[in-house]
Amino acid sequence: MSDRDPTRWEYRTLEPPTESTMREATDPAEVLNQLGADRWELTGTLTYDGGGTKLLVLKRPVLDE
């Protein structure tokens, strides 16, 4: 890729796993490590107005084939 070609990204969202209370998120490290092995990078979160994480936002570069 040359300096003139901007990196193209693809995005994915992941809903954090929850416990039976539906309020407490369980640790998503295992899932994030699996996605990281496939080049996904956590870039941010989307939250509810009242608090709490609704979605994890991930991105990775699009590879030209």
mmCIF file as Biopython writes it, N, C-alpha, C and O atoms, coordinates in Angstrom:
data_model
#
loop_
_atom_site.group_PDB
_atom_site.id
_atom_site.type_symbol
_atom_site.label_atom_id
_atom_site.label_alt_id
_atom_site.label_comp_id
_atom_site.label_asym_id
_atom_site.label_entity_id
_atom_site.label_seq_id
_atom_site.pdbx_PDB_ins_code
_atom_site.Cartn_x
_atom_site.Cartn_y
_atom_site.Cartn_z
_atom_site.occupancy
_atom_site.B_iso_or_equiv
_atom_site.auth_seq_id
_atom_site.auth_asym_id
_atom_site.pdbx_PDB_model_num
ATOM 1   N N  . MET A ? 1  ? 0.859   -1.169  0.000  1.0 0.0 1  A 1 
ATOM 2   C CA . MET A ? 1  ? 0.000   0.000   0.000  1.0 0.0 1  A 1 
ATOM 3   C C  . MET A ? 1  ? 0.907   1.234   0.000  1.0 0.0 1  A 1 
ATOM 4   O O  . MET A ? 1  ? 1.825   1.332   0.815  1.0 0.0 1  A 1 
ATOM 5   N N  . SER A ? 2  ? 0.655   2.155   -0.894 1.0 0.0 2  A 1 
ATOM 6   C CA . SER A ? 2  ? 1.484   3.356   -0.967 1.0 0.0 2  A 1 
ATOM 7   C C  . SER A ? 2  ? 0.995   4.402   0.034  1.0 0.0 2  A 1 
ATOM 8   O O  . SER A ? 2  ? -0.064  4.256   0.645  1.0 0.0 2  A 1 
ATOM 9   N N  . ASP A ? 3  ? 1.799   5.468   0.186  1.0 0.0 3  A 1 
ATOM 10  C CA . ASP A ? 3  ? 1.422   6.544   1.103  1.0 0.0 3  A 1 
ATOM 11  C C  . ASP A ? 3  ? 0.135   7.232   0.676  1.0 0.0 3  A 1 
ATOM 12  O O  . ASP A ? 3  ? -0.562  7.821   1.502  1.0 0.0 3  A 1 
ATOM 13  N N  . ARG A ? 4  ? -0.177  7.159   -0.597 1.0 0.0 4  A 1 
ATOM 14  C CA . ARG A ? 4  ? -1.390  7.819   -1.110 1.0 0.0 4  A 1 
ATOM 15  C C  . ARG A ? 4  ? -2.646  7.000   -0.880 1.0 0.0 4  A 1 
ATOM 16  O O  . ARG A ? 4  ? -3.750  7.543   -0.875 1.0 0.0 4  A 1 
ATOM 17  N N  . ASP A ? 5  ? -2.486  5.696   -0.689 1.0 0.0 5  A 1 
ATOM 18  C CA . ASP A ? 5  ? -3.646  4.827   -0.496 1.0 0.0 5  A 1 
ATOM 19  C C  . ASP A ? 5  ? -4.026  4.803   0.978  1.0 0.0 5  A 1 
ATOM 20  O O  . ASP A ? 5  ? -3.272  4.275   1.796  1.0 0.0 5  A 1 
ATOM 21  N N  . PRO A ? 6  ? -5.174  5.362   1.334  1.0 0.0 6  A 1 
ATOM 22  C CA . PRO A ? 6  ? -5.576  5.312   2.741  1.0 0.0 6  A 1 
ATOM 23  C C  . PRO A ? 6  ? -5.947  3.882   3.137  1.0 0.0 6  A 1 
ATOM 24  O O  . PRO A ? 6  ? -6.416  3.097   2.313  1.0 0.0 6  A 1 
ATOM 25  N N  . THR A ? 7  ? -5.730  3.562   4.399  1.0 0.0 7  A 1 
ATOM 26  C CA . THR A ? 7  ? -6.130  2.246   4.892  1.0 0.0 7  A 1 
ATOM 27  C C  . THR A ? 7  ? -7.642  2.168   4.893  1.0 0.0 7  A 1 
ATOM 28  O O  . THR A ? 7  ? -8.330  3.081   5.350  1.0 0.0 7  A 1 
ATOM 29  N N  . ARG A ? 8  ? -8.141  1.071   4.378  1.0 0.0 8  A 1 
ATOM 30  C CA . ARG A ? 8  ? -9.585  0.822   4.429  1.0 0.0 8  A 1 
ATOM 31  C C  . ARG A ? 8  ? -9.854  -0.075  5.628  1.0 0.0 8  A 1 
ATOM 32  O O  . ARG A ? 8  ? -9.093  -1.002  5.906  1.0 0.0 8  A 1 
ATOM 33  N N  . TRP A ? 9  ? -10.937 0.206   6.331  1.0 0.0 9  A 1 
ATOM 34  C CA . TRP A ? 9  ? -11.280 -0.529  7.542  1.0 0.0 9  A 1 
ATOM 35  C C  . TRP A ? 9  ? -12.618 -1.227  7.382  1.0 0.0 9  A 1 
ATOM 36  O O  . TRP A ? 9  ? -13.498 -0.762  6.658  1.0 0.0 9  A 1 
ATOM 37  N N  . GLU A ? 10 ? -12.752 -2.342  8.064  1.0 0.0 10 A 1 
ATOM 38  C CA . GLU A ? 10 ? -14.070 -2.950  8.231  1.0 0.0 10 A 1 
ATOM 39  C C  . GLU A ? 10 ? -14.360 -2.958  9.724  1.0 0.0 10 A 1 
ATOM 40  O O  . GLU A ? 10 ? -13.447 -3.043  10.546 1.0 0.0 10 A 1 
ATOM 41  N N  . TYR A ? 11 ? -15.632 -2.869  10.062 1.0 0.0 11 A 1 
ATOM 42  C CA . TYR A ? 11 ? -16.040 -2.728  11.456 1.0 0.0 11 A 1 
ATOM 43  C C  . TYR A ? 11 ? -16.971 -3.859  11.862 1.0 0.0 11 A 1 
ATOM 44  O O  . TYR A ? 11 ? -17.650 -4.466  11.034 1.0 0.0 11 A 1 
ATOM 45  N N  . ARG A ? 12 ? -16.978 -4.116  13.142 1.0 0.0 12 A 1 
ATOM 46  C CA . ARG A ? 12 ? -17.822 -5.160  13.715 1.0 0.0 12 A 1 
ATOM 47  C C  . ARG A ? 12 ? -18.247 -4.696  15.099 1.0 0.0 12 A 1 
ATOM 48  O O  . ARG A ? 12 ? -17.495 -3.999  15.780 1.0 0.0 12 A 1 
ATOM 49  N N  . THR A ? 13 ? -19.441 -5.078  15.516 1.0 0.0 13 A 1 
ATOM 50  C CA . THR A ? 13 ? -19.883 -4.790  16.881 1.0 0.0 13 A 1 
ATOM 51  C C  . THR A ? 13 ? -20.136 -6.109  17.598 1.0 0.0 13 A 1 
ATOM 52  O O  . THR A ? 13 ? -20.484 -7.120  16.986 1.0 0.0 13 A 1 
ATOM 53  N N  . LEU A ? 14 ? -19.953 -6.067  18.901 1.0 0.0 14 A 1 
ATOM 54  C CA . LEU A ? 14 ? -20.127 -7.246  19.735 1.0 0.0 14 A 1 
ATOM 55  C C  . LEU A ? 14 ? -20.882 -6.822  20.983 1.0 0.0 14 A 1 
ATOM 56  O O  . LEU A ? 14 ? -20.508 -5.852  21.643 1.0 0.0 14 A 1 
ATOM 57  N N  . GLU A ? 15 ? -21.933 -7.541  21.303 1.0 0.0 15 A 1 
ATOM 58  C CA . GLU A ? 15 ? -22.674 -7.250  22.533 1.0 0.0 15 A 1 
ATOM 59  C C  . GLU A ? 15 ? -21.962 -7.942  23.686 1.0 0.0 15 A 1 
ATOM 60  O O  . GLU A ? 15 ? -21.767 -9.156  23.634 1.0 0.0 15 A 1 
ATOM 61  N N  . PRO A ? 16 ? -21.566 -7.209  24.727 1.0 0.0 16 A 1 
ATOM 62  C CA . PRO A ? 16 ? -20.869 -7.841  25.850 1.0 0.0 16 A 1 
ATOM 63  C C  . PRO A ? 16 ? -21.746 -8.904  26.492 1.0 0.0 16 A 1 
ATOM 64  O O  . PRO A ? 16 ? -22.953 -8.712  26.638 1.0 0.0 16 A 1 
ATOM 65  N N  . PRO A ? 17 ? -21.147 -10.020 26.874 1.0 0.0 17 A 1 
ATOM 66  C CA . PRO A ? 17 ? -21.936 -11.059 27.548 1.0 0.0 17 A 1 
ATOM 67  C C  . PRO A ? 17 ? -22.414 -10.572 28.909 1.0 0.0 17 A 1 
ATOM 68  O O  . PRO A ? 17 ? -21.737 -9.778  29.562 1.0 0.0 17 A 1 
ATOM 69  N N  . THR A ? 18 ? -23.574 -11.046 29.334 1.0 0.0 18 A 1 
ATOM 70  C CA . THR A ? 18 ? -24.132 -10.630 30.622 1.0 0.0 18 A 1 
ATOM 71  C C  . THR A ? 18 ? -24.381 -11.845 31.497 1.0 0.0 18 A 1 
ATOM 72  O O  . THR A ? 18 ? -24.528 -12.968 31.016 1.0 0.0 18 A 1 
ATOM 73  N N  . GLU A ? 19 ? -24.426 -11.588 32.789 1.0 0.0 19 A 1 
ATOM 74  C CA . GLU A ? 19 ? -24.789 -12.622 33.761 1.0 0.0 19 A 1 
ATOM 75  C C  . GLU A ? 19 ? -26.315 -12.751 33.770 1.0 0.0 19 A 1 
ATOM 76  O O  . GLU A ? 19 ? -27.001 -12.078 33.001 1.0 0.0 19 A 1 
ATOM 77  N N  . SER A ? 20 ? -26.825 -13.590 34.614 1.0 0.0 20 A 1 
ATOM 78  C CA . SER A ? 20 ? -28.269 -13.810 34.684 1.0 0.0 20 A 1 
ATOM 79  C C  . SER A ? 20 ? -29.034 -12.561 35.095 1.0 0.0 20 A 1 
ATOM 80  O O  . SER A ? 20 ? -30.228 -12.452 34.817 1.0 0.0 20 A 1 
ATOM 81  N N  . THR A ? 21 ? -28.360 -11.605 35.761 1.0 0.0 21 A 1 
ATOM 82  C CA . THR A ? 21 ? -29.040 -10.372 36.175 1.0 0.0 21 A 1 
ATOM 83  C C  . THR A ? 21 ? -29.273 -9.438  35.001 1.0 0.0 21 A 1 
ATOM 84  O O  . THR A ? 21 ? -30.056 -8.493  35.099 1.0 0.0 21 A 1 
ATOM 85  N N  . MET A ? 22 ? -28.587 -9.703  33.880 1.0 0.0 22 A 1 
ATOM 86  C CA . MET A ? 22 ? -28.651 -8.868  32.676 1.0 0.0 22 A 1 
ATOM 87  C C  . MET A ? 22 ? -28.064 -7.487  32.926 1.0 0.0 22 A 1 
ATOM 88  O O  . MET A ? 22 ? -28.191 -6.608  32.074 1.0 0.0 22 A 1 
ATOM 89  N N  . ARG A ? 23 ? -27.420 -7.271  34.079 1.0 0.0 23 A 1 
ATOM 90  C CA . ARG A ? 23 ? -26.840 -5.976  34.388 1.0 0.0 23 A 1 
ATOM 91  C C  . ARG A ? 23 ? -25.316 -6.044  34.443 1.0 0.0 23 A 1 
ATOM 92  O O  . ARG A ? 23 ? -24.627 -5.114  34.024 1.0 0.0 23 A 1 
ATOM 93  N N  . GLU A ? 24 ? -24.811 -7.131  34.953 1.0 0.0 24 A 1 
ATOM 94  C CA . GLU A ? 24 ? -23.371 -7.259  35.122 1.0 0.0 24 A 1 
ATOM 95  C C  . GLU A ? 24 ? -22.770 -7.974  33.923 1.0 0.0 24 A 1 
ATOM 96  O O  . GLU A ? 24 ? -23.143 -9.108  33.623 1.0 0.0 24 A 1 
ATOM 97  N N  . ALA A ? 25 ? -21.864 -7.334  33.251 1.0 0.0 25 A 1 
ATOM 98  C CA . ALA A ? 25 ? -21.196 -7.966  32.124 1.0 0.0 25 A 1 
ATOM 99  C C  . ALA A ? 25 ? -20.135 -8.925  32.637 1.0 0.0 25 A 1 
ATOM 100 O O  . ALA A ? 25 ? -19.403 -8.620  33.579 1.0 0.0 25 A 1 
ATOM 101 N N  . THR A ? 26 ? -20.064 -10.086 32.005 1.0 0.0 26 A 1 
ATOM 102 C CA . THR A ? 26 ? -18.977 -11.001 32.335 1.0 0.0 26 A 1 
ATOM 103 C C  . THR A ? 26 ? -17.737 -10.547 31.572 1.0 0.0 26 A 1 
ATOM 104 O O  . THR A ? 26 ? -17.832 -9.753  30.637 1.0 0.0 26 A 1 
ATOM 105 N N  . ASP A ? 27 ? -16.598 -11.044 31.967 1.0 0.0 27 A 1 
ATOM 106 C CA . ASP A ? 27 ? -15.336 -10.650 31.349 1.0 0.0 27 A 1 
ATOM 107 C C  . ASP A ? 27 ? -15.289 -11.140 29.901 1.0 0.0 27 A 1 
ATOM 108 O O  . ASP A ? 27 ? -15.334 -12.347 29.665 1.0 0.0 27 A 1 
ATOM 109 N N  . PRO A ? 28 ? -15.198 -10.229 28.925 1.0 0.0 28 A 1 
ATOM 110 C CA . PRO A ? 28 ? -15.197 -10.627 27.513 1.0 0.0 28 A 1 
ATOM 111 C C  . PRO A ? 28 ? -13.805 -10.961 26.978 1.0 0.0 28 A 1 
ATOM 112 O O  . PRO A ? 28 ? -13.638 -11.079 25.765 1.0 0.0 28 A 1 
ATOM 113 N N  . ALA A ? 29 ? -12.796 -11.117 27.848 1.0 0.0 29 A 1 
ATOM 114 C CA . ALA A ? 29 ? -11.412 -11.300 27.401 1.0 0.0 29 A 1 
ATOM 115 C C  . ALA A ? 29 ? -11.251 -12.484 26.452 1.0 0.0 29 A 1 
ATOM 116 O O  . ALA A ? 29 ? -10.535 -12.375 25.456 1.0 0.0 29 A 1 
ATOM 117 N N  . GLU A ? 30 ? -11.892 -13.599 26.733 1.0 0.0 30 A 1 
ATOM 118 C CA . GLU A ? 30 ? -11.727 -14.780 25.881 1.0 0.0 30 A 1 
ATOM 119 C C  . GLU A ? 30 ? -12.204 -14.504 24.456 1.0 0.0 30 A 1 
ATOM 120 O O  . GLU A ? 30 ? -11.515 -14.828 23.488 1.0 0.0 30 A 1 
ATOM 121 N N  . VAL A ? 31 ? -13.379 -13.908 24.338 1.0 0.0 31 A 1 
ATOM 122 C CA . VAL A ? 31 ? -13.919 -13.586 23.014 1.0 0.0 31 A 1 
ATOM 123 C C  . VAL A ? 31 ? -13.043 -12.542 22.316 1.0 0.0 31 A 1 
ATOM 124 O O  . VAL A ? 31 ? -12.762 -12.659 21.123 1.0 0.0 31 A 1 
ATOM 125 N N  . LEU A ? 32 ? -12.612 -11.522 23.066 1.0 0.0 32 A 1 
ATOM 126 C CA . LEU A ? 32 ? -11.763 -10.486 22.466 1.0 0.0 32 A 1 
ATOM 127 C C  . LEU A ? 32 ? -10.421 -11.050 22.024 1.0 0.0 32 A 1 
ATOM 128 O O  . LEU A ? 32 ? -9.893  -10.630 20.994 1.0 0.0 32 A 1 
ATOM 129 N N  . ASN A ? 33 ? -9.855  -11.993 22.777 1.0 0.0 33 A 1 
ATOM 130 C CA . ASN A ? 33 ? -8.607  -12.619 22.364 1.0 0.0 33 A 1 
ATOM 131 C C  . ASN A ? 33 ? -8.784  -13.439 21.087 1.0 0.0 33 A 1 
ATOM 132 O O  . ASN A ? 33 ? -7.902  -13.456 20.228 1.0 0.0 33 A 1 
ATOM 133 N N  . GLN A ? 34 ? -9.915  -14.111 20.967 1.0 0.0 34 A 1 
ATOM 134 C CA . GLN A ? 34 ? -10.199 -14.864 19.741 1.0 0.0 34 A 1 
ATOM 135 C C  . GLN A ? 34 ? -10.309 -13.915 18.551 1.0 0.0 34 A 1 
ATOM 136 O O  . GLN A ? 34 ? -9.763  -14.184 17.481 1.0 0.0 34 A 1 
ATOM 137 N N  . LEU A ? 35 ? -11.015 -12.809 18.742 1.0 0.0 35 A 1 
ATOM 138 C CA . LEU A ? 35 ? -11.156 -11.838 17.660 1.0 0.0 35 A 1 
ATOM 139 C C  . LEU A ? 35 ? -9.823  -11.165 17.353 1.0 0.0 35 A 1 
ATOM 140 O O  . LEU A ? 35 ? -9.520  -10.906 16.188 1.0 0.0 35 A 1 
ATOM 141 N N  . GLY A ? 36 ? -9.025  -10.879 18.376 1.0 0.0 36 A 1 
ATOM 142 C CA . GLY A ? 36 ? -7.716  -10.284 18.177 1.0 0.0 36 A 1 
ATOM 143 C C  . GLY A ? 36 ? -6.807  -11.173 17.339 1.0 0.0 36 A 1 
ATOM 144 O O  . GLY A ? 36 ? -6.013  -10.675 16.541 1.0 0.0 36 A 1 
ATOM 145 N N  . ALA A ? 37 ? -6.917  -12.475 17.516 1.0 0.0 37 A 1 
ATOM 146 C CA . ALA A ? 37 ? -6.131  -13.417 16.717 1.0 0.0 37 A 1 
ATOM 147 C C  . ALA A ? 37 ? -6.519  -13.337 15.239 1.0 0.0 37 A 1 
ATOM 148 O O  . ALA A ? 37 ? -5.746  -13.731 14.366 1.0 0.0 37 A 1 
ATOM 149 N N  . ASP A ? 38 ? -7.703  -12.831 14.973 1.0 0.0 38 A 1 
ATOM 150 C CA . ASP A ? 38 ? -8.173  -12.660 13.593 1.0 0.0 38 A 1 
ATOM 151 C C  . ASP A ? 38 ? -8.054  -11.198 13.160 1.0 0.0 38 A 1 
ATOM 152 O O  . ASP A ? 38 ? -8.752  -10.757 12.246 1.0 0.0 38 A 1 
ATOM 153 N N  . ARG A ? 39 ? -7.156  -10.442 13.829 1.0 0.0 39 A 1 
ATOM 154 C CA . ARG A ? 39 ? -6.792  -9.065  13.491 1.0 0.0 39 A 1 
ATOM 155 C C  . ARG A ? 39 ? -7.824  -8.015  13.903 1.0 0.0 39 A 1 
ATOM 156 O O  . ARG A ? 39 ? -7.669  -6.853  13.528 1.0 0.0 39 A 1 
ATOM 157 N N  . TRP A ? 40 ? -8.862  -8.365  14.650 1.0 0.0 40 A 1 
ATOM 158 C CA . TRP A ? 40 ? -9.826  -7.365  15.119 1.0 0.0 40 A 1 
ATOM 159 C C  . TRP A ? 40 ? -9.231  -6.615  16.296 1.0 0.0 40 A 1 
ATOM 160 O O  . TRP A ? 40 ? -8.577  -7.207  17.154 1.0 0.0 40 A 1 
ATOM 161 N N  . GLU A ? 41 ? -9.459  -5.310  16.334 1.0 0.0 41 A 1 
ATOM 162 C CA . GLU A ? 41 ? -8.966  -4.450  17.408 1.0 0.0 41 A 1 
ATOM 163 C C  . GLU A ? 41 ? -10.143 -3.715  18.033 1.0 0.0 41 A 1 
ATOM 164 O O  . GLU A ? 41 ? -10.947 -3.107  17.328 1.0 0.0 41 A 1 
ATOM 165 N N  . LEU A ? 42 ? -10.242 -3.772  19.358 1.0 0.0 42 A 1 
ATOM 166 C CA . LEU A ? 42 ? -11.292 -3.037  20.061 1.0 0.0 42 A 1 
ATOM 167 C C  . LEU A ? 42 ? -10.978 -1.555  19.980 1.0 0.0 42 A 1 
ATOM 168 O O  . LEU A ? 42 ? -9.892  -1.120  20.363 1.0 0.0 42 A 1 
ATOM 169 N N  . THR A ? 43 ? -11.938 -0.777  19.476 1.0 0.0 43 A 1 
ATOM 170 C CA . THR A ? 43 ? -11.685 0.657   19.300 1.0 0.0 43 A 1 
ATOM 171 C C  . THR A ? 43 ? -12.550 1.539   20.194 1.0 0.0 43 A 1 
ATOM 172 O O  . THR A ? 43 ? -12.240 2.715   20.386 1.0 0.0 43 A 1 
ATOM 173 N N  . GLY A ? 44 ? -13.626 0.989   20.741 1.0 0.0 44 A 1 
ATOM 174 C CA . GLY A ? 44 ? -14.478 1.812   21.583 1.0 0.0 44 A 1 
ATOM 175 C C  . GLY A ? 44 ? -15.728 1.070   22.001 1.0 0.0 44 A 1 
ATOM 176 O O  . GLY A ? 44 ? -15.901 -0.114  21.711 1.0 0.0 44 A 1 
ATOM 177 N N  . THR A ? 45 ? -16.595 1.794   22.690 1.0 0.0 45 A 1 
ATOM 178 C CA . THR A ? 45 ? -17.855 1.223   23.151 1.0 0.0 45 A 1 
ATOM 179 C C  . THR A ? 45 ? -18.996 2.176   22.841 1.0 0.0 45 A 1 
ATOM 180 O O  . THR A ? 45 ? -18.799 3.384   22.711 1.0 0.0 45 A 1 
ATOM 181 N N  . LEU A ? 46 ? -20.177 1.621   22.724 1.0 0.0 46 A 1 
ATOM 182 C CA . LEU A ? 46 ? -21.413 2.399   22.642 1.0 0.0 46 A 1 
ATOM 183 C C  . LEU A ? 46 ? -22.163 2.100   23.935 1.0 0.0 46 A 1 
ATOM 184 O O  . LEU A ? 46 ? -22.316 0.938   24.313 1.0 0.0 46 A 1 
ATOM 185 N N  . THR A ? 47 ? -22.625 3.133   24.603 1.0 0.0 47 A 1 
ATOM 186 C CA . THR A ? 47 ? -23.253 2.936   25.906 1.0 0.0 47 A 1 
ATOM 187 C C  . THR A ? 47 ? -24.714 3.376   25.907 1.0 0.0 47 A 1 
ATOM 188 O O  . THR A ? 47 ? -25.150 4.157   25.061 1.0 0.0 47 A 1 
ATOM 189 N N  . TYR A ? 48 ? -25.452 2.854   26.875 1.0 0.0 48 A 1 
ATOM 190 C CA . TYR A ? 48 ? -26.824 3.292   27.099 1.0 0.0 48 A 1 
ATOM 191 C C  . TYR A ? 48 ? -26.809 4.697   27.675 1.0 0.0 48 A 1 
ATOM 192 O O  . TYR A ? 48 ? -25.831 5.103   28.303 1.0 0.0 48 A 1 
ATOM 193 N N  . ASP A ? 49 ? -27.885 5.439   27.467 1.0 0.0 49 A 1 
ATOM 194 C CA . ASP A ? 49 ? -27.985 6.776   28.059 1.0 0.0 49 A 1 
ATOM 195 C C  . ASP A ? 49 ? -27.870 6.716   29.576 1.0 0.0 49 A 1 
ATOM 196 O O  . ASP A ? 49 ? -27.269 7.601   30.186 1.0 0.0 49 A 1 
ATOM 197 N N  . GLY A ? 50 ? -28.434 5.691   30.186 1.0 0.0 50 A 1 
ATOM 198 C CA . GLY A ? 50 ? -28.415 5.561   31.629 1.0 0.0 50 A 1 
ATOM 199 C C  . GLY A ? 50 ? -27.157 4.893   32.165 1.0 0.0 50 A 1 
ATOM 200 O O  . GLY A ? 50 ? -27.042 4.668   33.369 1.0 0.0 50 A 1 
ATOM 201 N N  . GLY A ? 51 ? -26.213 4.576   31.288 1.0 0.0 51 A 1 
ATOM 202 C CA . GLY A ? 51 ? -24.982 3.908   31.701 1.0 0.0 51 A 1 
ATOM 203 C C  . GLY A ? 51 ? -24.978 2.457   31.269 1.0 0.0 51 A 1 
ATOM 204 O O  . GLY A ? 51 ? -26.015 1.901   30.904 1.0 0.0 51 A 1 
ATOM 205 N N  . GLY A ? 52 ? -23.846 1.870   31.312 1.0 0.0 52 A 1 
ATOM 206 C CA . GLY A ? 52 ? -23.704 0.472   30.914 1.0 0.0 52 A 1 
ATOM 207 C C  . GLY A ? 52 ? -23.326 0.358   29.444 1.0 0.0 52 A 1 
ATOM 208 O O  . GLY A ? 52 ? -23.785 1.139   28.610 1.0 0.0 52 A 1 
ATOM 209 N N  . THR A ? 53 ? -22.495 -0.609  29.142 1.0 0.0 53 A 1 
ATOM 210 C CA . THR A ? 53 ? -22.037 -0.804  27.770 1.0 0.0 53 A 1 
ATOM 211 C C  . THR A ? 53 ? -23.058 -1.599  26.980 1.0 0.0 53 A 1 
ATOM 212 O O  . THR A ? 53 ? -23.504 -2.662  27.412 1.0 0.0 53 A 1 
ATOM 213 N N  . LYS A ? 54 ? -23.420 -1.082  25.831 1.0 0.0 54 A 1 
ATOM 214 C CA . LYS A ? 54 ? -24.361 -1.773  24.961 1.0 0.0 54 A 1 
ATOM 215 C C  . LYS A ? 54 ? -23.623 -2.584  23.906 1.0 0.0 54 A 1 
ATOM 216 O O  . LYS A ? 54 ? -23.962 -3.742  23.666 1.0 0.0 54 A 1 
ATOM 217 N N  . LEU A ? 55 ? -22.618 -1.986  23.273 1.0 0.0 55 A 1 
ATOM 218 C CA . LEU A ? 55 ? -21.878 -2.669  22.216 1.0 0.0 55 A 1 
ATOM 219 C C  . LEU A ? 55 ? -20.394 -2.344  22.296 1.0 0.0 55 A 1 
ATOM 220 O O  . LEU A ? 55 ? -20.009 -1.231  22.651 1.0 0.0 55 A 1 
ATOM 221 N N  . LEU A ? 56 ? -19.569 -3.324  21.963 1.0 0.0 56 A 1 
ATOM 222 C CA . LEU A ? 56 ? -18.138 -3.108  21.781 1.0 0.0 56 A 1 
ATOM 223 C C  . LEU A ? 56 ? -17.909 -2.914  20.288 1.0 0.0 56 A 1 
ATOM 224 O O  . LEU A ? 56 ? -18.471 -3.651  19.479 1.0 0.0 56 A 1 
ATOM 225 N N  . VAL A ? 57 ? -17.098 -1.942  19.914 1.0 0.0 57 A 1 
ATOM 226 C CA . VAL A ? 57 ? -16.838 -1.638  18.508 1.0 0.0 57 A 1 
ATOM 227 C C  . VAL A ? 57 ? -15.416 -2.077  18.172 1.0 0.0 57 A 1 
ATOM 228 O O  . VAL A ? 57 ? -14.462 -1.697  18.850 1.0 0.0 57 A 1 
ATOM 229 N N  . LEU A ? 58 ? -15.287 -2.884  17.116 1.0 0.0 58 A 1 
ATOM 230 C CA . LEU A ? 58 ? -13.986 -3.385  16.696 1.0 0.0 58 A 1 
ATOM 231 C C  . LEU A ? 58 ? -13.739 -3.010  15.244 1.0 0.0 58 A 1 
ATOM 232 O O  . LEU A ? 58 ? -14.678 -2.778  14.482 1.0 0.0 58 A 1 
ATOM 233 N N  . LYS A ? 59 ? -12.462 -2.954  14.870 1.0 0.0 59 A 1 
ATOM 234 C CA . LYS A ? 59 ? -12.121 -2.686  13.471 1.0 0.0 59 A 1 
ATOM 235 C C  . LYS A ? 59 ? -10.881 -3.489  13.109 1.0 0.0 59 A 1 
ATOM 236 O O  . LYS A ? 59 ? -10.112 -3.903  13.978 1.0 0.0 59 A 1 
ATOM 237 N N  . ARG A ? 60 ? -10.701 -3.702  11.802 1.0 0.0 60 A 1 
ATOM 238 C CA . ARG A ? 60 ? -9.482  -4.302  11.284 1.0 0.0 60 A 1 
ATOM 239 C C  . ARG A ? 60 ? -9.288  -3.791  9.856  1.0 0.0 60 A 1 
ATOM 240 O O  . ARG A ? 60 ? -10.255 -3.436  9.182  1.0 0.0 60 A 1 
ATOM 241 N N  . PRO A ? 61 ? -8.041  -3.757  9.403  1.0 0.0 61 A 1 
ATOM 242 C CA . PRO A ? 61 ? -7.814  -3.306  8.039  1.0 0.0 61 A 1 
ATOM 243 C C  . PRO A ? 61 ? -8.339  -4.326  7.030  1.0 0.0 61 A 1 
ATOM 244 O O  . PRO A ? 61 ? -8.271  -5.537  7.243  1.0 0.0 61 A 1 
ATOM 245 N N  . VAL A ? 62 ? -8.855  -3.804  5.942  1.0 0.0 62 A 1 
ATOM 246 C CA . VAL A ? 62 ? -9.295  -4.655  4.842  1.0 0.0 62 A 1 
ATOM 247 C C  . VAL A ? 62 ? -8.065  -5.022  4.041  1.0 0.0 62 A 1 
ATOM 248 O O  . VAL A ? 62 ? -7.326  -4.147  3.588  1.0 0.0 62 A 1 
ATOM 249 N N  . LEU A ? 63 ? -7.845  -6.306  3.866  1.0 0.0 63 A 1 
ATOM 250 C CA . LEU A ? 63 ? -6.692  -6.759  3.088  1.0 0.0 63 A 1 
ATOM 251 C C  . LEU A ? 63 ? -7.080  -6.866  1.619  1.0 0.0 63 A 1 
ATOM 252 O O  . LEU A ? 63 ? -8.085  -7.489  1.277  1.0 0.0 63 A 1 
ATOM 253 N N  . ASP A ? 64 ? -6.287  -6.263  0.766  1.0 0.0 64 A 1 
ATOM 254 C CA . ASP A ? 64 ? -6.532  -6.395  -0.668 1.0 0.0 64 A 1 
ATOM 255 C C  . ASP A ? 64 ? -6.084  -7.774  -1.099 1.0 0.0 64 A 1 
ATOM 256 O O  . ASP A ? 64 ? -5.006  -8.238  -0.730 1.0 0.0 64 A 1 
ATOM 257 N N  . GLU A ? 65 ? -6.922  -8.418  -1.881 1.0 0.0 65 A 1 
ATOM 258 C CA . GLU A ? 65 ? -6.589  -9.765  -2.342 1.0 0.0 65 A 1 
ATOM 259 C C  . GLU A ? 65 ? -6.125  -9.761  -3.755 1.0 0.0 65 A 1 
ATOM 260 O O  . GLU A ? 65 ? -5.803  -10.816 -4.302 1.0 0.0 65 A 1 
#
